[in-house]
Amino acid sequence: MTATETRPAAKERWRAQWAELFTEVVTSGLCTGCAGCVVSCPHDVLGYDDQKGIYRPFHLEDELGPGDCGHGQRGCTSCTRACPRFRSWETEADTYLFGREREPDEMAGVAKDIFLARATDPEMHETGQDGGLVSAILLWCLENDRIDAALVSALEGDGTTWKAIPALARTREEILATAGSRYTYSANTLAYAEAVEAGNERLALVGMGCQASVPGIMRARKAGKPGRRLGLSIGLLCSKTFDDAIFDELLEAKYGLARKDIKKMNIKGVLQIWMHDGSYHEVPLKESHAWTREGCKMCPDFAAEHADISTGGIGAFNDWTLTLVRTDAGREVIDGMRRDGVIETRPGDDDPGAIALLRKLSIVSRRRWPDQAVAAPKIGVPPPKPRAG
């Protein structure tokens, strides 16, 4: 056998550009609106439409129309390298982050540890969602010089519109001001430009699975500076988000709950709503289905499988967060927080219902992935049980 015959085959050069992304993801239904492509574009020719439930990137230049890009024709591939739904995204991110692909029975993705956690700081605990863990992580990382800033979501203006927008958190006050969940969509990655302009180089990203996969896939595919700067990814367990229209068309029209009067929201089998007047209301989730955001309808990632740390308030305990540590970087942060006493933890087995629900909801989400796309996200997914009768 000759040396030529034994030499490993050269890796195929990455050539895919906006034209392929537009066809295969943006207009096919796979696009989640994460805005990773927008953030990674070195030529600033991609915009983002978050009006009227669209939440999608678009090409700004008139040249070649919306479905092609002159920079892409000349060799720029940044947008496809940054997309966590383009082609073999799951296996590439798995291999880069974990050194292996997930096993067929790992419905919630690869994880090193799973436990329940909450902040020990009373203000973090009270202000944050389900025990304030994410807020505590961000503050600990800032105070221990792990990050310069975090890309998060905030409520627009004085908060009365309940429109979620990307925001930058660089202080304890900003972390507390942006704590809590919105359940409408914000492409938190879009705070990246503001962060860099302010001189911040080490960034944490907080977002649902679609966004939490962006840093890992950027680094796996060598998408440039954004991937290197986004050094910590904190994922939020997420079945779906809603269009902003749900406030007027359902919550106010049917239940008389004006968005300006809403204080806090959560999902625990029902849509939970607390009002500024002290009242509490529950809305059945089945009534909200009509307002599911388009970008969520084919998303297979409930468990934020490519985050460093994945978190969610599912299970029996309202003030504890189910937490999955996935990477060495995530474990280092959690170990440091435990050592410093800023969080308290308990075994995941204390809430077996939460573990079971994690698997169930992960399966439900994976079933949404279309058969015509790459197979990996649906590998191992059991078929639905036949309905009785």
Secondary structure, 3 states (H helix, E strand, C coil): CCHHHHCCCCCCCCCCCHHHHHHHHHCCCCCCCCCHHHHHCCCCCEEEECCCCCCEEEECCCCCCCCCCHHHHCCCCHHHHHCCCCCCHHHHHHHHHHCCCCCCCCCCCCCCEEEEEEECCHHHHHHCCCCCHHHHHHHHHHHCCCCCEEEEEEECCCCCCCCEEEEEECCHHHHHHCCCCCCECCCHHHHHHHHHHCCCCCEEEEEEHHHHHHHHHHHHCCCCHHHHHEEEEEEECCCCCECCCHHHHHHHHHHCCCHHHEEEEEECCEEEEEECCCCEEEEEHHHHHHHECHHHCCCCCCCCCCCCEEEECCCCCCCCEEEEECCHHHHHHHHHHHHHCCEEEEEHHHCHHHHHHHHHHHHHHHCCCCCCCCCHHHCCCCCCCCCCC
